Amino acid sequence: MLTFRNPVLPGCHPDPSICRVGEDFYLVTSSFAYYPGIPVFHSRNLVDWRQLTHVLTRPGPLSLEGLDVSDGIWAPTIRHHDGTFYVVSTLARNRQGSITFIVTADDPAGPWSDPVPLEAEGIDPSLFFDDDGRCWLAACRDAVEGGPGELWMRELDLDRLKLIGPTHVLWQGAVRGAWVEAPHLYKRDGVYHLIAAEGGTEGNHSVTAARSDVVTGPYVTDPRSPLLTHRHRGPDEPIHNVGHADLVDTPDGETWAVTLGVRPIEGTHTLGREVFLVPVVWTAHGPVFAPESGEVRLSERLPSIASERLGDPLGDGPGDGPGDGPGDGLGDGLGDGLGDGAAVVGRECFDGQLPGLHWSSLRGPIGDRVRPSAHGQGLEIDVVPEPLSSTGVPAFIGRRQQHVRFHAQAHLSFAAADPSQEAGLAVFQHQDQYATLALTVDGDRRPQATLTVRESGVETSLAAVPIPVGEALLSVEGDEAGYTFRAKDPDADHWTSLATIERSFFSTERAGGFVGVHLGLYATGNGRPGDGCAHVHWFEYQPHR
């Protein structure tokens, strides 16, 4: 039996949603306070994914400034109807829904429209197009009575992009007393199937279901719920927190689900919530997830559509190197679309271009702060007052850590004017939970590389090593035990190890929130203005087996 290895999108890609148009599959995930928002991926076989663009490439009315990194853009849903792609999502503030919005596009590679706010409560909006052409928006909110949460629905006028008509309360979940969220509707043989998530997005996460003969309900709980969960499995289970599923049918009649999960090590995870692919079959009672095993597996049988397309994973060539589609980069220019969506590895010299689609900034565009080098290779990063600990827009670009065992390096040149200025390599989990290996100067203005950690608002300098020329190779290597930081003069023969930080320091369990580690490049004056800039000659990311 031919198999593939889960997850199909490793690293921080939470809350997946999927749709199919002909032979093409499109997938979106949450982006939180990272910018641009809502990455869009394409596949022809459900296993190999390539990023096309982002949905939110202009700040517009959805400002992320001032937000915790785990607030921002939550749980988008992507659907296609009558030649138009639709994405609905929510901007969250202080862990609550603030603005629910909809965007549209004729081409999933963009451009996407500006967001249109909707009169909708709560979070996790989803769209359902019925056979009669009517469109319905479902979402979750605090329960009006009976609580704690409920799923509700209103009709969406597609011409005006406005919710109309009465609100219908659909369901309060299979597990009363547990929050119900992530609703998705499907129609099968005249029956409406409502799939949801319950138990929170951590250890008790699960997929539950209800059904109705009428789209607006009432919905009756599927007594088999939960249909998919790992909450009953032991600590040695390689995949935990399974839930938030969305279903899609293939052209040859199979059904598959994308769902989120995490891969903890000794109870903590650093990669964030990832996208797993799970087979589904339909019975008279409704969908059956993972019918052969009852679980999400690291090794799963290939979809039949993938078996048919071995050697041509995406049909039209994406995934085999630099992309040919439009990219939005991090500012006003075009990204280079490097690599496929699953895992982008290797050395990047940027070659006069902005970083590709797998790079993100925090809370807004930084095209005025990070730019291609005037010399034609590398990047220049301006020293700005905002530190990484701010909730503003620091001069930072990061990419997801996608492997537990990895090695990241960067070659930087930076002449700090005083000890407040620094530029270097960041292992970033949260604005109050990160480590930096930076070029700076000491009190006598002698160049050095300094390793600093920040946790719960407190910064601690762990080690420093002289770097005589203000130019260095900076390195971090991660594995199951920890993250080891090293530096060296480009002309030196040997690396100097500064320290190893335990892996759990960068975990979601320790930092809180919903995101995984990003590895990045940055420059800051730590609250002071400056006119200098750092030069990044290259950045490299490689997995270790």
C-alpha positions, 0 to 999 in steps of 0.5 A: 500500500502506498502511503504518505507522511502526516502532517501535510502542512508541517509547522504552524498552520492552524485551523485548516479549511479546504475546498475543491474546484474541478481537479484543484484543491485550495486550503487556508489556515489561520495567521493570527498576528502574523502578516500578510494574513491567511495563506492560500495553498494549492494542491492536485493530490491533497498531499503536496501543497504549494502556497499561492498567496495570502488573502490579506495583503493590505492592512485596510480596516483590519489593523493588527497593531497592538495585538498579542501574537495569538490574537488577530486572524482566526479560523478562516473558511474557504469556499467556491461558488459560481466562479467566485472564491469566498473566504470568511474569517474573524479578527480577534482581540483579547481572545474574543471575536471583534470583526467578522469579515468576508473577502472574494476573488475570481482567482485564488492566487489573487488579487483578493478584495478588501474585507467587508465586515459582516454583522456577525457575533463570535468566531469561526464563521463558515459558509454553506451554499445550498442546492437552491443557490442560497448561501448561509453563514454559520458561526459560534458564539456565547449561548443565549441560554443553556450555554456555554456556546452555540452554533448559529446561522443567518442567510448571506446575500451574495450580491450585497455581501450582507447578512439578512433574515432571522438568526437560527440557533442550530446546536449547542454541541454534543458535550454540554458544558464544553464550548462548541465551535468550528461549524461546517455544513455538508449536504449528503443524500438530502440530509444536512450534516453539521460538523463541529469542534468541542473541548477546546483546541488543546488536549480535549479537542474533538470532532463532533456532529449533528444532522437535520433534514432542514438547513436551519435546523433543529439539529440532532446530535449524532450519538456517535460523537465524538467522531474523531479525537485523541483525548482518550489516548496516552501521553506517548501518542505522537499526535494530540489535540486533534480537531477542527475538521473540514471535509472535501470530496475528490473527483473520483469519489473519495472523501478526506478531512483536513484537521489540526493536531500537534506533535508533542514531545514529553508533553510540550510542542513547539511547532504549533498546530499542523495540518493532518489529512484523514480519510473519511467514508460516508455511511447511513449514519453520517461520516466515519473518520479514519475508518481503518484505524479510528485515529490520525496517523503519521503514516496514512494510505495515499488518496487514490487521486495521489496514487494516480498522479505520482511523479506529477504531484501538483499537475502543473509544476508547482512544488518543484522549486521556485513558484511561478505565481504571484506573491505578495511578499512583505511590503509593496513588491512581489515575493518569489514564492520559493518552494512548496507549501509543505516545507521550504528548506535550503539557503536563501540569498534573496537575490534582489527580491523581498522574502518569499511567501513562507516569510511573515512579519508581525502585525503589518507590512514592513516594506519600508524597513526590510528591502533587497540589498542595493548590492543585488544580494541579501537584505537590509533591515533598518534599525527601528525603535520597536523591539520584538517585545512590542505589540507594534510592527518591529523590523522582523521577518520570520518563517515557521519552524517545521521540524523538531530537528533543524539547523538555521544559520544567517550571515549578518553584518551590523555596526551598532552605534551603541549597546541599545542597537542590535540585529540578528537571529530570533527564535520567536514564540511570543512577544514575551517568550523568545530568544535572540542571538544578536550582533551589538556592542558592549559598554565600551562599544566593542562588537559582540554577539549576545544571546538573550532570552525574554520570558514573562516580561523579563530579559536575561543575557545568557552569554556573549562572545567578541566578534571583532569585525561586526560581521558573523555567522549566527546559528541555532540548532534544535532537537528534542532536548533544546536549542543550541546557539553558536556564533563565529567570525566568518574568517574563523575556523571554529564555532563558539557555543553560547548556550543551549536552551531547553526545548520546552522554553519555546513551547505553547504550553509554557508561553500560552497562546495558539502559535508555533515557533518562527525563526527570524531576522530582525533589527532594533534600537530597543526604544531608541531611534537610529539610522543604521541598518543590518545587512543579511547576506543569506539565511539557511534552514535545513531539517535534520533527520 
